[in-house]
Amino acid sequence: MNPQINQVLDWTPNATLAAMPTVSAEDHRYGMRHFAVGVSIITARDGEQRAGLTATAVCSVTADPPRLVVFVNKNVVANQVILNSGALCVNVLAGEQEDVAKAFAGMVEGVHGDARFDYGQWRELSTGAPTLDDTLANFDCRVIKVFDESTHHAFLCEVLATRERNDGEALIYLNGGFRRIAQ
């Protein structure tokens, strides 16, 4: 493995499978609607500019070192803010924070840009990225690698600071809607 590329270069895909067509984007989206996932707000700050988005594409990579991967659409403002700052915060939402999820997902009419931060109470941990109070957890991260994945960037991050609470329901997204899951 080349440590600069961080990819197994001597592996090749199964030729028979590689020749097969993929499902349509519509079929993929429909199938993913049945995949219940936790809801997070991904935030970043570059100087005075704050940006954020509601996300479900967040995954733990390793505990040692503590790493996450976060997928962000290249067309949202937060993508460039993350690239510029080299940092982001994953704010794992509690069930009662559906209003924040909707604001950062663009589902609240007339609420755009920095006005999204009027929802909830915000502070900072280590990186300067905004962290939302009363979430189930916050993961304040530095970006260590960026992967170009079609319409998205995959940000490989190392966790520099965390904060959590031990009560509350989780907010998930399933079948096109937000739902609460009790612990």
C-alpha positions as CSV (number, residue, x, y, z in Angstrom):
1,M,0.0,0.0,0.0
2,N,1.3,3.5,-0.9
3,P,0.9,5.6,2.3
4,Q,0.5,8.8,0.2
5,I,-2.5,7.4,-1.7
6,N,-3.9,5.2,1.2
7,Q,-5.4,2.8,-1.2
8,V,-4.7,-0.9,-1.9
9,L,-3.2,-0.6,-5.3
10,D,-2.5,-4.3,-6.0
11,W,-6.2,-5.2,-5.7
12,T,-8.5,-5.5,-8.7
13,P,-12.3,-5.6,-8.9
14,N,-14.0,-8.8,-9.9
15,A,-14.2,-8.4,-13.7
16,T,-17.6,-10.1,-14.1
17,L,-19.1,-7.8,-11.5
18,A,-17.4,-4.7,-12.8
19,A,-19.1,-5.3,-16.2
20,M,-22.6,-5.3,-14.7
21,P,-24.7,-2.2,-14.7
22,T,-25.6,-0.4,-11.5
23,V,-29.2,0.3,-10.4
24,S,-30.6,3.7,-11.3
25,A,-30.1,6.7,-9.0
26,E,-33.9,6.7,-8.3
27,D,-33.9,3.0,-7.3
28,H,-30.9,3.6,-5.0
29,R,-32.6,6.6,-3.3
30,Y,-35.8,4.6,-2.9
31,G,-33.9,1.7,-1.3
32,M,-31.9,4.0,1.0
33,R,-35.2,5.5,2.4
34,H,-35.6,2.2,4.3
35,F,-32.1,2.6,5.9
36,A,-32.8,4.2,9.3
37,V,-29.9,6.5,10.1
38,G,-29.0,9.0,12.8
39,V,-29.3,12.7,12.0
40,S,-26.4,15.1,12.5
41,I,-25.7,18.7,11.8
42,I,-22.3,19.2,10.2
43,T,-20.8,22.6,11.0
44,A,-17.7,24.5,10.1
45,R,-16.2,28.0,10.5
46,D,-13.8,29.9,8.2
47,G,-13.0,33.2,9.9
48,E,-16.4,34.9,10.5
49,Q,-18.2,32.6,8.0
50,R,-20.2,29.8,9.6
51,A,-21.9,27.1,7.6
52,G,-23.8,23.9,8.3
53,L,-26.0,21.2,6.9
54,T,-28.2,18.3,8.0
55,A,-26.5,15.0,7.3
56,T,-27.0,11.3,7.6
57,A,-23.8,10.2,5.8
58,V,-21.5,10.0,8.9
59,C,-19.7,6.9,10.0
60,S,-17.1,5.9,12.6
61,V,-14.0,4.6,11.0
62,T,-11.7,3.6,13.9
63,A,-11.5,4.2,17.6
64,D,-7.7,4.2,17.7
65,P,-7.0,6.7,16.3
66,P,-10.4,8.2,16.7
67,R,-11.6,8.8,13.2
68,L,-14.9,9.6,11.4
69,V,-15.8,9.9,7.8
70,V,-18.3,12.6,6.8
71,F,-19.8,12.9,3.3
72,V,-20.8,16.4,2.1
73,N,-22.3,17.4,-1.2
74,K,-19.8,19.6,-3.2
75,N,-22.6,22.1,-4.1
76,V,-23.3,23.2,-0.5
77,V,-21.6,26.2,1.1
78,A,-20.4,24.1,4.0
79,N,-18.3,22.0,1.7
80,Q,-16.0,25.0,0.8
81,V,-16.0,26.2,4.4
82,I,-14.7,22.8,5.5
83,L,-12.1,22.7,2.8
84,N,-10.9,26.2,3.8
85,S,-10.8,25.6,7.5
86,G,-9.7,22.0,7.7
87,A,-12.2,21.4,10.5
88,L,-15.8,20.4,11.1
89,C,-18.0,19.4,14.0
90,V,-20.5,16.5,13.9
91,N,-23.5,17.4,16.1
92,V,-25.5,14.2,16.7
93,L,-29.1,15.4,17.2
94,A,-31.5,14.4,20.0
95,G,-35.1,13.7,19.3
96,E,-36.3,17.1,20.4
97,Q,-33.9,18.9,17.9
98,E,-36.0,18.2,14.8
99,D,-36.5,21.9,14.3
100,V,-32.7,22.4,14.0
101,A,-32.5,19.5,11.6
102,K,-35.2,21.1,9.4
103,A,-33.5,24.5,9.5
104,F,-30.2,23.1,8.4
105,A,-31.8,20.9,5.7
106,G,-33.4,24.0,4.1
107,M,-36.9,22.8,5.1
108,V,-37.8,26.1,7.0
109,E,-39.1,28.7,4.5
110,G,-37.0,31.9,4.6
111,V,-34.2,30.4,6.7
112,H,-30.8,30.3,4.9
113,G,-27.1,30.8,5.6
114,D,-26.1,32.1,9.0
115,A,-29.8,32.4,10.1
116,R,-29.8,28.7,10.6
117,F,-27.7,29.2,13.7
118,D,-30.6,31.1,15.3
119,Y,-32.0,27.5,16.0
120,G,-30.4,26.1,19.1
121,Q,-27.6,27.4,21.4
122,W,-24.1,27.3,19.9
123,R,-20.5,27.4,21.3
124,E,-17.1,26.0,20.3
125,L,-14.8,23.2,21.6
126,S,-11.3,22.9,20.0
127,T,-11.4,23.7,16.3
128,G,-13.6,26.8,16.2
129,A,-16.4,24.9,14.4
130,P,-19.8,25.6,15.9
131,T,-21.0,23.0,18.4
132,L,-24.7,22.7,19.2
133,D,-25.7,22.4,22.9
134,D,-28.0,19.6,24.1
135,T,-27.1,17.2,21.3
136,L,-26.6,13.5,22.2
137,A,-22.9,14.0,21.2
138,N,-20.5,16.4,19.5
139,F,-17.4,15.3,17.7
140,D,-15.1,18.3,17.0
141,C,-12.7,17.2,14.3
142,R,-9.7,18.1,12.1
143,V,-9.9,17.0,8.5
144,I,-6.9,14.8,7.6
145,K,-7.8,13.7,4.1
146,V,-10.4,14.6,1.5
147,F,-11.6,12.0,-1.1
148,D,-13.5,13.0,-4.2
149,E,-16.5,10.7,-4.5
150,S,-18.7,11.7,-7.4
151,T,-21.1,14.4,-6.2
152,H,-19.6,14.5,-2.7
153,H,-16.4,14.9,-0.8
154,A,-15.6,12.3,1.8
155,F,-13.8,14.1,4.7
156,L,-11.7,11.7,6.8
157,C,-11.5,13.3,10.2
158,E,-9.7,12.9,13.5
159,V,-11.7,13.7,16.6
160,L,-10.0,16.4,18.8
161,A,-12.8,16.9,21.4
162,T,-16.1,15.3,22.3
163,R,-19.1,16.2,24.4
164,E,-22.1,14.0,25.2
165,R,-25.2,13.5,27.3
166,N,-26.5,10.3,28.6
167,D,-30.2,10.9,28.4
168,G,-32.6,11.7,25.6
169,E,-33.9,10.1,22.4
170,A,-32.1,9.8,19.2
171,L,-33.3,11.6,16.1
172,I,-33.3,9.4,13.0
173,Y,-34.3,9.7,9.4
174,L,-36.5,7.0,7.8
175,N,-38.8,6.8,4.8
176,G,-38.5,10.5,4.1
177,G,-39.2,11.7,7.7
178,F,-37.7,12.4,11.0
179,R,-38.4,10.0,13.9
180,R,-37.4,9.6,17.5
181,I,-35.9,6.4,18.9
182,A,-35.8,6.0,22.7
183,Q,-32.6,4.7,24.3
